[in-house]
Amino acid sequence: MKIIPAACLILLFTPLPAAAQQTLQQRVEARLKAVGPGPRFGLVIATADGREIIAIAPDDRFIPASNTKMFTTAAAFATLPALDQPDATGGAAVRLEGKNKRRPDVILEGHGDARLSSAPGCVDNCLAALADAVAARTRTVGDIIGDDMLFPDQRWSPGMSWNNIPTRSGTATSALTLDDNELELFVAPGAAGSAPIVTAPLRYYTIQNHAVTIAEGKTAVDFDRAPGSMTLRITGTIALGTEPQRLRPAIDDPAYYAAWRFKALLEARGVRVKGRIGVRHRPLLPADDPAQRGDASPARPPERPVLARLVPPPLGLDLVTTNKVSHNLHAELLLRRVGLQAGTGSIADGQAAIRNMLTSAGVPRTAYDFSDGSGMSTYNRVAPRGMVIFLRWIAAQPWGSAWRDTLPIAGMDGTLANRFRATSLERRLFAKTGTLNATNALSGYMIAKSGRTLTFSIYANDVPEGVSATPAMDAALELVAAEN
């Protein structure tokens, strides 16, 4: 009979520490539970061949917030041509029309580009160039009309929270977009006890200043505006010695705003404007829904000769902006341009294109529902497993590496510039963030300790007010990367 040494018997029967007995998934779950009660987490992490290392509520559906932009930008790569060429189909244009040739009406026409600018230092895609073209042709004009009829009039997607509409996060979407459809104003301290000084370079809104300058204390300046209202209400406090606070309210009717700005640019060039400022919107019709349109050809506004048209930089550059800084308006316009490929540029047409793409990717239909292209809608839902299937499909596409280059890089740029710094995932994680109404999201790719690339998707929904789920989410990813 073989005799086992006493020392070995001690090792055999000595319990291992609790942490050593836990699986990796259990330790990841413990990291997430440390946030406390309330948040609902979903997480899937998979290897390049699809083997799941971690699966927590993998098929539950979560609000994805700005992770939605991953689907919109991927659809642009999959369906829109010549993304690396100047955007010949997207630039705004101007034309003159009307029977009175001495005083023609000016039609400013949008084609779905997000980058048209009226900034004083503009060098690319400048509204001023179109004003120059009009001034060179005539010195007197009638009406100035903002025309955004390329897309049906759907300025906000279903599920947009009403309180976001006055802010730049929820500004209206229009085929005629100027200056990101937002304004800029500054609030500086006045005398203690009095209203602060509000400086608005463009006096588009009527401003009601209810803010107060305080001798000392917390600076918290805010604004509000009822949807459709032209009155902007400034509230809060600003302390003496504080730097001017920058506010960026949104615009409800971008086509009207663009025509309003164009009038000022024409007058600055000596062109007399005799008429009014107006708009041309295209109402949403049943034919804008592919389910109701059936096999009928979509009806689109006719192409008309123009006096001048801008050609913006390549649209691919805007896809980088959309994902890196998580720009809602740019994502919404991309969705409509994707929808214009086989439809009318409606939200429904864009969503149909995304569903077709996800079917090709093998993502189960139960894994998603979308109502917009940016993630501002609280109606959107995504399952972590469905997202990982989608991301692995993207990686196999000819444009997959170019799309991945649009994602923020941990500790380096975009919305991840200040996350994962001084960790093993700094510059080794490439992902899209998401934050909205008690929701946090992060999905993408990370390079593990072994050098292998892992695909992941993690969500936290129902996060209580005052609680942050992102530190625990980041810690969970770091743990998995360190052990793979």
C-alpha positions as CSV (number, residue, x, y, z in Angstrom):
1,M,0.0,0.0,0.0
2,K,1.3,3.4,-1.0
3,I,1.7,5.8,1.9
4,I,0.7,9.5,1.3
5,P,3.0,11.9,3.1
6,A,1.2,14.0,5.8
7,A,2.1,17.3,4.1
8,C,0.3,16.2,1.0
9,L,-2.7,15.2,3.0
10,I,-2.8,18.7,4.5
11,L,-2.7,20.2,1.0
12,L,-5.4,17.8,-0.3
13,F,-7.9,18.6,2.4
14,T,-7.1,22.3,3.0
15,P,-10.0,24.4,1.4
16,L,-8.9,26.8,-1.4
17,P,-9.5,30.5,-0.9
18,A,-13.1,31.5,-2.0
19,A,-11.7,33.6,-4.8
20,A,-9.7,30.7,-6.2
21,Q,-12.8,28.5,-6.2
22,Q,-14.8,30.9,-8.3
23,T,-14.9,30.7,-12.1
24,L,-14.0,33.7,-14.2
25,Q,-17.7,34.4,-14.9
26,Q,-18.5,34.3,-11.2
27,R,-15.8,36.9,-10.5
28,V,-17.0,39.1,-13.3
29,E,-20.5,38.9,-11.9
30,A,-19.2,39.8,-8.5
31,R,-17.5,42.9,-10.0
32,L,-20.8,44.0,-11.5
33,K,-22.9,43.3,-8.4
34,A,-20.6,45.5,-6.4
35,V,-22.4,48.5,-7.9
36,G,-25.3,47.7,-5.6
37,P,-29.0,47.0,-6.1
38,G,-30.9,48.3,-9.1
39,P,-28.8,48.0,-12.3
40,R,-29.6,45.2,-14.7
41,F,-26.4,43.9,-16.5
42,G,-25.9,42.1,-19.8
43,L,-22.5,40.9,-21.0
44,V,-21.1,38.7,-23.7
45,I,-17.4,38.3,-24.5
46,A,-16.4,36.0,-27.3
47,T,-13.2,34.8,-29.0
48,A,-12.5,35.3,-32.7
49,D,-14.0,31.9,-33.5
50,G,-17.3,32.7,-31.6
51,R,-16.6,30.8,-28.4
52,E,-18.2,32.7,-25.5
53,I,-16.0,33.3,-22.6
54,I,-18.6,35.2,-20.6
55,A,-22.4,35.2,-21.0
56,I,-24.5,37.2,-18.6
57,A,-28.2,37.6,-19.6
58,P,-26.9,37.2,-23.2
59,D,-30.4,37.2,-24.9
60,D,-32.1,39.8,-22.6
61,R,-32.8,43.0,-24.4
62,F,-31.3,46.3,-23.2
63,I,-31.6,50.0,-24.2
64,P,-28.4,50.4,-26.2
65,A,-28.2,54.2,-26.1
66,S,-25.5,55.4,-28.6
67,N,-24.5,51.8,-29.4
68,T,-27.2,52.3,-31.9
69,K,-24.8,54.4,-34.0
70,M,-22.8,51.2,-34.6
71,F,-25.7,49.8,-36.7
72,T,-26.3,53.1,-38.5
73,T,-22.6,53.6,-39.5
74,A,-22.2,50.0,-40.5
75,A,-25.2,50.3,-42.7
76,A,-23.6,53.3,-44.4
77,F,-20.4,51.3,-45.1
78,A,-22.5,48.4,-46.4
79,T,-24.9,50.4,-48.7
80,L,-23.5,53.8,-49.6
81,P,-21.0,54.1,-52.5
82,A,-17.7,56.0,-52.7
83,L,-17.4,56.9,-49.0
84,D,-13.7,57.9,-49.6
85,Q,-14.6,60.3,-52.5
86,P,-15.9,63.9,-52.3
87,D,-19.6,63.7,-51.3
88,A,-21.1,64.8,-54.7
89,T,-24.6,63.8,-53.7
90,G,-24.7,65.4,-50.3
91,G,-23.9,69.1,-50.8
92,A,-26.4,71.9,-50.4
93,A,-27.4,73.8,-53.5
94,V,-29.1,77.1,-54.4
95,R,-31.3,77.9,-57.3
96,L,-33.4,80.9,-58.5
97,E,-37.0,80.5,-59.6
98,G,-40.2,82.4,-60.1
99,K,-41.7,84.5,-62.9
100,N,-40.2,87.8,-61.8
101,K,-36.7,87.6,-63.3
102,R,-35.9,91.0,-61.8
103,R,-36.6,89.6,-58.3
104,P,-36.3,85.9,-58.4
105,D,-37.0,83.7,-55.4
106,V,-34.0,82.0,-53.8
107,I,-34.3,78.3,-53.0
108,L,-31.7,76.9,-50.6
109,E,-31.9,73.2,-51.1
110,G,-30.5,70.5,-48.7
111,H,-29.3,67.1,-49.7
112,G,-28.8,65.4,-46.3
113,D,-25.3,66.5,-45.5
114,A,-24.5,67.3,-41.8
115,R,-21.5,69.6,-42.4
116,L,-22.8,72.8,-44.1
117,S,-21.4,75.7,-42.2
118,S,-22.0,79.5,-41.8
119,A,-19.1,80.0,-39.4
120,P,-17.0,83.1,-40.1
121,G,-13.8,81.1,-40.5
122,C,-15.4,78.4,-42.7
123,V,-13.1,76.9,-45.4
124,D,-15.0,73.8,-46.5
125,N,-18.7,73.3,-47.4
126,C,-19.5,76.9,-46.7
127,L,-22.9,78.5,-47.0
128,A,-21.1,81.8,-48.0
129,A,-20.0,80.2,-51.3
130,L,-23.7,79.8,-52.2
131,A,-24.4,83.4,-51.2
132,D,-21.5,84.5,-53.5
133,A,-23.1,82.7,-56.4
134,V,-26.4,84.5,-55.9
135,A,-24.8,87.9,-55.4
136,A,-22.9,87.4,-58.7
137,R,-26.2,86.7,-60.6
138,T,-28.6,89.2,-59.1
139,R,-28.7,92.2,-56.8
140,T,-32.4,91.9,-55.8
141,V,-34.3,88.8,-54.7
142,G,-37.8,88.0,-53.5
143,D,-38.5,85.2,-51.1
144,I,-35.8,83.0,-49.5
145,I,-37.0,79.4,-49.1
146,G,-35.3,76.7,-47.1
147,D,-36.1,73.4,-49.0
148,D,-35.6,70.1,-47.1
149,M,-38.0,68.0,-49.2
150,L,-35.4,65.4,-50.0
151,F,-36.5,63.6,-46.8
152,P,-40.0,63.5,-45.3
153,D,-40.5,65.8,-42.4
154,Q,-39.6,63.6,-39.5
155,R,-37.5,65.9,-37.3
156,W,-37.6,63.6,-34.3
157,S,-37.7,59.9,-34.1
158,P,-40.3,57.9,-32.1
159,G,-39.1,57.6,-28.5
160,M,-37.1,60.8,-28.3
161,S,-37.5,62.3,-24.8
162,W,-39.2,65.7,-25.0
163,N,-36.8,67.2,-22.5
164,N,-33.9,66.5,-24.9
165,I,-35.5,68.4,-27.8
166,P,-34.3,71.9,-26.7
167,T,-30.7,70.6,-26.4
168,R,-28.1,69.9,-29.0
169,S,-28.5,66.2,-28.2
170,G,-32.0,66.3,-29.5
171,T,-31.9,68.9,-32.2
172,A,-34.2,68.5,-35.2
173,T,-33.1,66.4,-38.2
174,S,-33.5,67.9,-41.7
175,A,-32.2,67.4,-45.2
176,L,-31.2,71.1,-44.9
177,T,-28.8,71.2,-42.0
178,L,-26.6,74.1,-41.0
179,D,-24.1,74.5,-38.2
180,D,-25.2,71.2,-36.7
181,N,-28.7,72.7,-36.2
182,E,-27.6,74.4,-33.0
183,L,-26.8,77.9,-31.8
184,E,-24.1,79.2,-29.5
185,L,-24.4,81.7,-26.7
186,F,-22.3,82.7,-23.7
187,V,-23.2,83.7,-20.1
188,A,-20.7,85.8,-18.2
189,P,-21.0,87.2,-14.6
190,G,-22.6,90.6,-14.1
191,A,-22.7,92.5,-10.9
192,A,-23.4,90.5,-7.8
193,G,-27.1,90.1,-7.3
194,S,-27.9,91.1,-10.9
195,A,-28.5,89.2,-14.1
196,P,-25.4,87.8,-15.9
197,I,-24.4,89.1,-19.3
198,V,-25.7,87.0,-22.2
199,T,-23.9,87.2,-25.5
200,A,-25.6,85.7,-28.5
201,P,-23.7,86.1,-31.7
202,L,-26.8,85.2,-33.7
203,R,-30.1,86.6,-32.3
204,Y,-32.3,83.9,-33.5
205,Y,-34.2,83.3,-30.3
206,T,-35.8,85.8,-27.9
207,I,-33.9,85.5,-24.7
208,Q,-35.4,85.7,-21.2
209,N,-32.6,86.0,-18.7
210,H,-33.7,84.7,-15.3
211,A,-30.2,83.7,-14.1
212,V,-28.4,85.5,-11.2
213,T,-24.8,86.5,-10.6
214,I,-23.6,85.5,-7.1
215,A,-20.6,86.7,-5.1
216,E,-19.5,83.1,-4.4
217,G,-20.8,79.6,-4.6
218,K,-21.7,77.1,-7.3
219,T,-22.0,78.1,-11.0
220,A,-24.8,76.2,-12.6
221,V,-26.3,77.9,-15.7
222,D,-28.9,76.2,-17.8
223,F,-31.6,77.0,-20.4
224,D,-35.0,75.7,-21.4
225,R,-37.3,76.2,-24.3
226,A,-40.7,74.7,-25.1
227,P,-40.7,72.7,-28.3
228,G,-41.6,75.0,-31.2
229,S,-41.1,78.1,-29.1
230,M,-38.8,80.9,-30.2
231,T,-38.2,82.0,-26.6
232,L,-35.1,80.8,-24.7
233,R,-35.1,81.0,-20.9
234,I,-31.8,81.2,-19.1
235,T,-31.8,80.1,-15.5
236,G,-29.3,79.3,-12.7
237,T,-26.4,81.0,-11.0
238,I,-23.0,82.1,-12.0
239,A,-20.3,83.2,-9.5
240,L,-18.1,86.3,-9.9
241,G,-14.8,85.5,-11.5
242,T,-16.2,82.5,-13.4
243,E,-15.3,82.1,-17.0
244,P,-18.2,82.7,-19.5
245,Q,-20.4,79.6,-19.7
246,R,-21.1,78.2,-23.2
247,L,-24.6,77.1,-24.0
248,R,-25.7,75.4,-27.2
249,P,-29.5,75.3,-27.7
250,A,-31.0,73.4,-30.5
251,I,-33.1,74.4,-33.5
252,D,-36.6,73.0,-34.2
253,D,-36.9,74.0,-37.9
254,P,-33.4,73.7,-39.5
255,A,-34.7,74.6,-43.0
256,Y,-36.1,77.9,-41.7
257,Y,-32.9,78.6,-39.7
258,A,-30.8,78.0,-42.8
259,A,-32.9,80.4,-44.9
260,W,-32.7,83.0,-42.1
261,R,-28.9,82.8,-42.1
262,F,-28.8,82.9,-45.9
263,K,-30.8,86.1,-45.9
264,A,-28.2,87.7,-43.6
265,L,-25.3,86.5,-45.8
266,L,-27.0,87.9,-49.0
267,E,-27.7,91.3,-47.4
268,A,-24.0,91.4,-46.3
269,R,-23.1,91.1,-50.0
270,G,-25.4,94.0,-51.0
271,V,-28.3,91.8,-52.2
272,R,-31.7,93.4,-51.4
273,V,-34.2,90.9,-50.1
274,K,-37.8,92.0,-50.9
275,G,-39.7,89.0,-49.9
276,R,-40.2,86.7,-46.8
277,I,-38.3,83.8,-45.3
278,G,-40.1,80.5,-45.9
279,V,-39.7,76.7,-45.9
280,R,-40.7,73.7,-48.0
281,H,-41.2,70.5,-46.1
282,R,-42.4,67.2,-47.5
283,P,-45.1,65.7,-45.3
284,L,-44.7,62.0,-44.2
285,L,-47.0,59.8,-46.3
286,P,-48.0,56.1,-46.2
287,A,-45.7,55.6,-49.2
288,D,-42.7,56.5,-47.0
289,D,-43.1,53.2,-45.2
290,P,-41.8,50.3,-47.2
291,A,-44.3,48.0,-45.6
292,Q,-47.2,50.1,-47.0
293,R,-45.4,51.0,-50.3
294,G,-45.0,47.4,-51.3
295,D,-43.4,46.9,-54.7
296,A,-44.2,50.4,-55.9
297,S,-41.3,52.6,-56.8
298,P,-40.7,55.3,-54.2
299,A,-41.7,58.8,-55.1
300,R,-38.9,61.4,-54.6
301,P,-38.7,65.1,-55.3
302,P,-37.5,65.8,-58.9
303,E,-34.0,67.0,-59.5
304,R,-34.0,70.6,-60.7
305,P,-31.2,72.7,-62.3
306,V,-29.3,74.7,-59.7
307,L,-27.3,77.9,-59.8
308,A,-24.5,76.4,-57.6
309,R,-23.9,73.3,-55.5
310,L,-21.4,72.5,-52.9
311,V,-19.4,69.3,-52.8
312,P,-18.5,68.4,-49.2
313,P,-15.5,66.3,-48.2
314,P,-15.8,62.4,-48.3
315,L,-18.7,61.1,-46.2
316,G,-16.3,58.5,-44.7
317,L,-14.7,61.3,-42.7
318,D,-18.1,62.1,-41.2
319,L,-18.6,58.5,-40.2
320,V,-15.5,58.9,-38.0
321,T,-16.9,62.0,-36.4
322,T,-20.3,60.2,-35.8
323,N,-18.7,57.3,-33.9
324,K,-15.8,59.0,-32.2
325,V,-17.7,61.9,-30.6
326,S,-21.1,60.2,-30.8
327,H,-22.9,62.9,-32.8
328,N,-26.6,62.3,-32.8
329,L,-27.6,64.6,-35.6
330,H,-25.0,63.1,-38.0
331,A,-26.2,59.6,-37.2
332,E,-29.8,60.5,-37.9
333,L,-28.9,62.0,-41.2
334,L,-26.9,58.9,-42.1
335,L,-29.9,56.7,-41.3
336,R,-32.0,58.8,-43.8
337,R,-29.3,58.7,-46.5
338,V,-29.2,54.9,-46.1
339,G,-32.9,54.9,-46.4
340,L,-32.8,57.0,-49.6
341,Q,-30.8,54.2,-51.4
342,A,-33.9,52.1,-52.0
343,G,-36.6,54.3,-50.6
344,T,-37.7,57.9,-49.8
345,G,-35.2,58.7,-47.0
346,S,-37.7,58.0,-44.3
347,I,-36.8,56.5,-40.9
348,A,-38.8,53.4,-41.9
349,D,-36.7,53.0,-45.0
350,G,-33.5,53.4,-43.0
351,Q,-34.6,50.8,-40.5
352,A,-35.6,48.4,-43.3
353,A,-32.0,48.7,-44.7
354,I,-30.6,47.9,-41.2
355,R,-32.9,44.9,-40.8
356,N,-31.7,43.6,-44.2
357,M,-28.1,44.0,-43.1
358,L,-28.7,42.2,-39.7
359,T,-30.4,39.3,-41.5
360,S,-27.3,39.0,-43.7
361,A,-25.2,39.0,-40.5
362,G,-27.2,36.2,-38.9
363,V,-28.5,38.3,-36.0
364,P,-31.8,36.8,-34.7
365,R,-34.8,39.2,-35.2
366,T,-35.6,38.8,-31.5
367,A,-32.2,40.4,-30.6
368,Y,-33.0,44.0,-31.6
369,D,-35.6,46.7,-32.3
370,F,-34.7,50.2,-33.5
371,S,-36.7,53.5,-33.8
372,D,-33.8,55.8,-34.7
373,G,-30.3,56.0,-35.9
374,S,-28.6,57.7,-33.0
375,G,-29.7,55.9,-29.8
376,M,-31.7,58.8,-28.4
377,S,-34.9,56.8,-28.6
378,T,-35.9,54.9,-25.5
379,Y,-37.7,52.4,-27.7
380,N,-34.4,50.9,-29.0
381,R,-33.5,47.4,-27.7
382,V,-30.4,45.2,-28.3
383,A,-29.3,41.8,-26.8
384,P,-25.6,41.5,-26.0
385,R,-25.3,38.2,-27.9
386,G,-26.9,39.7,-31.0
387,M,-24.5,42.6,-30.8
388,V,-21.5,40.3,-30.6
389,I,-22.7,38.3,-33.6
390,F,-23.0,41.6,-35.5
391,L,-19.6,42.8,-34.5
392,R,-18.0,39.5,-35.6
393,W,-19.8,39.7,-38.9
394,I,-18.5,43.3,-39.4
395,A,-14.9,42.1,-38.8
396,A,-15.2,39.7,-41.7
397,Q,-16.5,42.4,-44.2
398,P,-14.2,44.1,-46.7
399,W,-14.9,47.4,-45.0
400,G,-14.6,45.9,-41.5
401,S,-11.2,47.4,-40.6
402,A,-12.2,50.8,-42.0
403,W,-15.4,50.7,-39.8
404,R,-13.4,49.7,-36.8
405,D,-11.2,52.7,-37.3
406,T,-14.2,54.9,-36.7
407,L,-14.5,53.7,-33.1
408,P,-13.1,55.5,-30.1
409,I,-9.8,54.2,-28.7
410,A,-9.5,53.6,-25.0
411,G,-7.5,56.3,-23.2
412,M,-6.8,58.0,-26.5
413,D,-9.7,59.7,-28.3
414,G,-13.4,60.3,-28.7
415,T,-15.7,59.3,-25.9
416,L,-13.1,56.9,-24.5
417,A,-10.3,59.5,-24.2
418,N,-10.5,59.4,-20.4
419,R,-11.4,55.8,-19.8
420,F,-9.0,52.8,-19.3
421,R,-6.1,55.1,-18.9
422,A,-3.1,53.5,-17.2
423,T,-4.7,50.1,-17.5
424,S,-3.9,47.1,-19.6
425,L,-6.6,48.1,-22.1
426,E,-5.3,51.6,-22.8
427,R,-5.0,51.8,-26.6
428,R,-6.1,48.1,-26.8
429,L,-9.8,48.5,-26.7
430,F,-11.8,49.9,-29.6
431,A,-15.5,50.4,-28.8
432,K,-18.6,52.6,-28.9
433,T,-20.0,54.1,-25.7
434,G,-23.6,54.8,-24.8
435,T,-25.2,56.9,-22.1
436,L,-28.9,57.7,-21.8
437,N,-31.6,57.8,-19.1
438,A,-30.2,55.3,-16.5
439,T,-28.4,53.4,-19.3
440,N,-24.7,52.7,-19.9
441,A,-23.3,50.7,-22.8
442,L,-20.0,49.7,-24.3
443,S,-19.5,47.4,-27.3
444,G,-16.5,46.6,-29.5
445,Y,-13.2,44.8,-29.6
446,M,-10.3,44.5,-27.1
447,I,-6.9,42.9,-27.2
448,A,-6.4,40.5,-24.3
449,K,-3.2,39.8,-22.5
450,S,-2.4,36.9,-24.8
451,G,-2.7,39.2,-27.8
452,R,-6.0,37.6,-28.9
453,T,-8.8,39.9,-30.1
454,L,-12.0,39.5,-28.1
455,T,-15.4,40.8,-29.2
456,F,-17.6,42.1,-26.4
457,S,-20.9,43.9,-25.6
458,I,-21.9,45.1,-22.1
459,Y,-25.0,46.9,-21.0
460,A,-26.3,48.4,-17.7
461,N,-29.9,49.4,-17.6
462,D,-32.1,50.7,-14.7
463,V,-29.1,52.4,-13.1
464,P,-30.3,54.4,-10.1
465,E,-29.8,58.1,-10.0
466,G,-26.5,59.0,-8.4
467,V,-25.0,55.6,-9.2
468,S,-22.3,55.0,-12.0
469,A,-22.1,51.6,-13.5
470,T,-19.2,52.4,-15.8
471,P,-16.3,51.7,-13.3
472,A,-17.7,48.2,-12.6
473,M,-18.2,47.6,-16.4
474,D,-14.6,48.7,-17.1
475,A,-13.2,46.6,-14.3
476,A,-15.1,43.5,-15.6
477,L,-13.5,43.9,-19.1
478,E,-10.1,44.5,-17.6
479,L,-10.4,41.3,-15.5
480,V,-11.4,39.2,-18.6
481,A,-8.6,40.7,-20.7
482,A,-6.0,40.0,-18.0
483,E,-7.0,36.3,-17.9
484,N,-7.2,35.6,-21.6
